[in-house]
């Protein structure tokens, strides 16, 4: 039985090393496991979950105060909630803007948002530092890490504004062509893909070490932007019927777990995109299923 197992695994190992696509995919997966990507992703998901609710609360509040009753207010809110298919509507229905001048609630929400947001940016920098295998002394200190976190948050804000503009253009197009027109759907998908690609390029480039140029981070940006756009496009279809007939209590827990799921999905996509860039840039493929035979032979001799 053991001999059969060794033959099967040996054949599988030779197969995945024979082709570039399979060898790169296995190298990315193996490297993700070596870097303990699951633990890194859990940390980023935790801070992401903490920051979502105060972010939506502040977004609804400031949009309602600055742009009351306008179409632009709806576009801004819808663009942010569109990052969470189906669940975004549930969040909007359960989180209401602070329109009565409750300064204490605004301050608390702002502090909660900053805690979660800077937690995300710090964990992203730590994960990138580990993925690129930089020396410990190259890890940025508190203030450089905070400044880079502000830059990352600025990029995310730009993406939301770009999504708002795209939503406004989509609304205008729907008035002329109809909401279910195939050309309009394809155009909306293409615009979303371009926006997500720009966000991934900026984020990966800002987080990567100096040796990583724009060309180096392109493969990961393409993977991340394409994956996240597909998730946004088909996410509602996958989970819509699950939450549609849920009871009030069950629906609340479904929203919470669904939110954690979407954040975790985006985090894992970001980590795999970063691993792909490193594998291709440093040519860390092909990898063997069980160690490196050449290294083992050298050590034994």
C-alpha positions as CSV (number, residue, x, y, z in Angstrom):
1,X,0.0,0.0,0.0
2,X,2.8,2.4,0.8
3,X,4.5,1.7,-2.5
4,X,1.3,2.5,-4.4
5,X,1.0,5.7,-2.5
6,X,4.6,6.7,-3.3
7,X,4.0,5.9,-6.9
8,X,0.9,8.0,-7.1
9,X,2.4,11.0,-5.3
10,X,5.5,10.7,-7.4
11,X,3.5,10.7,-10.6
12,X,1.5,13.7,-9.4
13,X,4.7,15.5,-8.4
14,X,6.2,14.9,-11.9
15,X,3.0,16.1,-13.5
16,X,2.8,19.4,-11.6
17,X,6.5,20.1,-12.3
18,X,6.1,19.4,-16.1
19,X,3.9,22.4,-16.9
20,X,4.5,26.0,-16.0
21,X,0.9,26.7,-15.1
22,X,0.6,23.8,-12.6
23,X,4.1,24.3,-11.2
24,X,3.4,28.0,-10.5
25,X,0.0,27.3,-9.0
26,X,1.5,24.6,-6.7
27,X,4.4,26.9,-5.8
28,X,2.0,29.7,-4.8
29,X,-0.1,27.3,-2.7
30,X,3.0,25.8,-1.0
31,X,4.5,29.2,-0.3
32,X,1.2,30.4,1.2
33,X,1.2,27.4,3.5
34,X,4.9,28.0,4.5
35,X,4.1,31.7,5.3
36,X,1.1,30.6,7.5
37,X,-1.3,32.6,5.3
38,X,-4.3,31.3,7.2
39,X,-3.1,33.1,10.4
40,X,-2.2,36.3,8.5
41,X,-5.6,36.2,6.8
42,X,-7.5,35.7,10.1
43,X,-5.8,38.8,11.6
44,X,-6.7,41.0,8.7
45,X,-10.2,39.6,8.7
46,X,-10.6,40.5,12.4
47,X,-9.6,44.1,11.9
48,X,-11.7,44.3,8.7
49,X,-14.8,43.1,10.5
50,X,-14.2,45.7,13.3
51,X,-14.0,48.6,10.9
52,X,-16.9,47.8,8.6
53,X,-19.8,48.9,10.9
54,X,-18.3,52.2,12.0
55,X,-17.2,52.9,8.4
56,X,-20.8,52.4,7.1
57,X,-22.2,54.4,10.0
58,X,-19.9,57.4,9.3
59,X,-20.4,57.1,5.5
60,X,-24.2,57.3,5.9
61,X,-23.9,60.1,8.4
62,X,-21.6,62.4,6.4
63,X,-23.4,61.6,3.1
64,X,-26.7,62.5,4.7
65,X,-25.4,65.7,6.3
66,X,-23.4,67.0,3.2
67,X,-25.6,65.7,0.4
68,X,-29.1,65.3,1.9
69,X,-31.7,63.7,-0.5
70,X,-29.5,63.8,-3.6
71,X,-28.7,61.1,-6.1
72,X,-25.0,61.6,-5.3
73,X,-25.6,60.6,-1.7
74,X,-27.3,57.3,-2.9
75,X,-24.5,56.6,-5.3
76,X,-21.8,57.0,-2.7
77,X,-23.5,54.7,-0.2
78,X,-24.4,52.1,-2.9
79,X,-20.8,52.1,-4.2
80,X,-19.5,51.3,-0.7
81,X,-22.1,48.7,0.0
82,X,-21.6,47.1,-3.4
83,X,-18.4,45.6,-2.1
84,X,-20.6,43.2,-0.1
85,X,-23.1,41.5,-2.5
86,X,-26.6,40.9,-0.9
87,X,-25.2,41.6,2.5
88,X,-24.7,45.3,1.7
89,X,-28.5,45.7,1.5
90,X,-28.9,44.0,4.8
91,X,-26.3,46.3,6.4
92,X,-27.9,49.4,5.0
93,X,-31.2,48.3,6.5
94,X,-29.8,47.8,10.0
95,X,-27.4,50.7,10.2
96,X,-28.9,54.2,10.1
97,X,-27.1,57.6,9.9
98,X,-26.7,59.8,12.9
99,X,-28.6,62.8,11.7
100,X,-29.5,64.4,15.1
101,X,-26.1,65.7,15.9
102,X,-25.0,63.0,18.3
103,X,-21.4,64.1,18.6
104,X,-20.5,61.3,21.1
105,X,-21.7,58.6,18.7
106,X,-19.7,60.2,15.8
107,X,-16.6,60.3,17.9
108,X,-16.9,56.7,19.1
109,X,-17.5,55.6,15.5
110,X,-14.5,57.5,14.3
111,X,-12.3,56.0,16.9
112,X,-13.6,52.5,16.1
113,X,-13.0,53.1,12.4
114,X,-9.5,54.3,13.0
115,X,-8.7,51.4,15.2
116,X,-9.9,48.8,12.7
117,X,-8.6,50.6,9.7
118,X,-5.0,51.1,11.0
119,X,-5.2,47.5,12.3
120,X,-5.9,46.4,8.7
121,X,-3.1,48.5,7.2
122,X,-0.6,47.3,9.8
123,X,-1.5,43.7,9.3
124,X,-1.3,44.1,5.5
125,X,2.2,45.5,5.9
126,X,3.2,42.7,8.3
127,X,1.8,40.1,5.9
128,X,3.6,41.6,2.9
129,X,6.9,41.9,4.9
130,X,6.6,38.2,5.7
131,X,5.6,37.1,2.2
132,X,8.6,38.9,0.6
133,X,10.8,37.4,3.4
134,X,12.4,40.7,4.3
135,X,14.9,40.8,7.2
136,X,13.4,41.8,10.6
137,X,15.4,45.1,10.6
138,X,13.7,46.2,7.4
139,X,10.3,46.1,9.1
140,X,9.0,49.7,9.4
141,X,8.5,51.3,12.8
142,X,5.4,52.8,14.3
143,X,5.3,56.1,12.5
144,X,6.4,54.9,9.1
145,X,3.9,52.2,9.3
146,X,1.2,54.7,10.3
147,X,2.0,57.0,7.5
148,X,1.9,54.2,5.0
149,X,-1.4,53.1,6.5
150,X,-2.8,56.6,5.8
151,X,-1.6,56.3,2.2
152,X,-3.4,53.0,1.8
153,X,-6.6,54.4,3.3
154,X,-6.3,57.3,0.8
155,X,-6.1,54.7,-2.0
156,X,-9.2,53.0,-0.7
157,X,-11.1,56.3,-0.6
158,X,-10.1,57.0,-4.2
159,X,-11.5,53.6,-5.2
160,X,-14.8,54.4,-3.5
161,X,-15.0,57.7,-5.3
162,X,-14.2,56.0,-8.6
163,X,-16.9,53.4,-7.9
164,X,-19.3,56.3,-7.2
165,X,-18.6,57.9,-10.5
166,X,-19.0,54.5,-12.3
167,X,-22.3,54.0,-10.5
168,X,-23.5,57.4,-11.6
169,X,-22.6,56.6,-15.2
170,X,-24.3,53.3,-14.9
171,X,-27.5,55.0,-13.7
172,X,-27.4,57.3,-16.7
173,X,-26.9,54.4,-19.1
174,X,-29.8,52.5,-17.5
175,X,-32.1,55.4,-18.3
176,X,-31.2,55.1,-22.0
177,X,-30.6,51.4,-22.6
178,X,-32.6,49.8,-19.8
179,X,-31.2,48.1,-16.7
180,X,-31.1,44.6,-18.2
181,X,-29.4,45.5,-21.4
182,X,-26.5,43.2,-22.2
183,X,-24.1,45.9,-23.3
184,X,-24.7,47.9,-20.1
185,X,-23.9,44.9,-18.0
186,X,-20.8,44.1,-19.9
187,X,-19.7,47.8,-19.6
188,X,-20.4,47.9,-15.9
189,X,-18.3,44.7,-15.4
190,X,-15.4,46.2,-17.5
191,X,-15.5,49.5,-15.5
192,X,-15.5,47.6,-12.2
193,X,-12.6,45.5,-13.4
194,X,-10.5,48.6,-14.3
195,X,-11.2,50.3,-11.0
196,X,-10.3,47.1,-9.0
197,X,-7.2,46.7,-11.1
198,X,-6.0,50.2,-10.4
199,X,-6.7,49.7,-6.6
200,X,-4.7,46.4,-6.6
201,X,-1.8,47.9,-8.5
202,X,-1.5,50.9,-6.1
203,X,-1.9,48.8,-3.0
204,X,0.5,46.0,-3.9
205,X,3.1,48.5,-5.2
206,X,2.9,50.6,-2.0
207,X,3.3,47.5,0.2
208,X,5.9,45.7,-1.7
209,X,9.7,46.3,-1.1
210,X,11.7,48.6,-3.3
211,X,12.9,45.8,-5.5
212,X,9.3,45.3,-6.7
213,X,8.5,47.5,-9.7
214,X,5.1,48.0,-11.3
215,X,5.9,45.2,-13.8
216,X,6.7,42.8,-10.9
217,X,3.3,43.3,-9.2
218,X,1.2,43.2,-12.4
219,X,0.5,39.4,-12.2
220,X,-0.9,39.7,-8.7
221,X,-2.9,42.8,-9.6
222,X,-4.5,41.0,-12.5
223,X,-5.3,38.0,-10.4
224,X,-6.7,40.0,-7.5
225,X,-8.7,42.5,-9.6
226,X,-10.2,39.7,-11.8
227,X,-11.1,37.5,-8.9
228,X,-12.7,40.3,-6.8
229,X,-14.7,41.6,-9.8
230,X,-16.1,38.1,-10.5
231,X,-16.9,37.7,-6.8
232,X,-18.8,41.0,-6.9
233,X,-20.6,40.1,-10.1
234,X,-21.7,36.6,-9.0
235,X,-21.8,36.9,-5.2
236,X,-25.4,37.9,-5.1
237,X,-26.4,34.9,-7.2
238,X,-24.6,32.5,-4.9
239,X,-26.0,33.6,-1.6
240,X,-29.1,35.7,-2.4
241,X,-31.6,32.9,-2.0
242,X,-30.0,31.8,1.3
243,X,-30.7,35.1,3.0
244,X,-33.9,36.0,1.2
245,X,-36.2,33.8,3.2
246,X,-34.3,33.8,6.5
247,X,-36.1,34.8,9.7
248,X,-35.3,38.0,11.5
249,X,-32.9,36.4,14.1
250,X,-31.4,33.9,11.7
251,X,-31.0,36.7,9.1
252,X,-29.0,38.8,11.6
253,X,-26.5,36.0,12.2
254,X,-26.5,35.3,8.4
255,X,-25.4,38.9,7.8
256,X,-22.7,38.7,10.4
257,X,-21.3,35.4,9.1
258,X,-21.7,36.5,5.6
259,X,-19.8,39.7,6.3
260,X,-16.9,37.7,7.8
261,X,-17.0,35.4,4.8
262,X,-16.7,38.2,2.3
263,X,-13.9,40.0,4.2
264,X,-12.0,36.7,4.5
265,X,-12.5,36.0,0.8
266,X,-11.0,39.4,-0.1
267,X,-8.1,39.0,2.3
268,X,-7.2,35.5,1.0
269,X,-7.3,36.9,-2.6
270,X,-4.9,39.7,-1.6
271,X,-2.5,37.2,0.1
272,X,-2.5,34.8,-2.9
273,X,-1.9,37.8,-5.2
274,X,1.1,38.8,-3.2
275,X,2.5,35.2,-3.2
276,X,2.1,35.0,-6.9
277,X,4.2,38.1,-7.4
278,X,7.0,36.7,-5.3
279,X,7.0,33.3,-6.9
280,X,7.2,34.8,-10.4
281,X,9.6,37.5,-9.6
282,X,12.1,35.2,-7.8
283,X,11.3,32.2,-9.9
284,X,10.5,30.0,-7.0
285,X,9.1,27.2,-9.1
286,X,8.9,24.4,-9.7
287,X,8.5,23.1,-6.1
288,X,8.5,19.5,-5.0
289,X,5.6,17.9,-3.0
290,X,7.9,16.6,-0.3
291,X,11.0,18.8,0.2
292,X,13.8,19.3,-2.3
293,X,15.6,16.2,-3.4
294,X,18.7,18.0,-4.5
295,X,19.0,19.7,-1.1
296,X,18.5,16.4,0.7
297,X,21.1,14.7,-1.4
298,X,23.6,17.5,-0.7
299,X,23.1,17.4,3.0
300,X,23.4,13.6,3.2
301,X,26.7,13.6,1.3
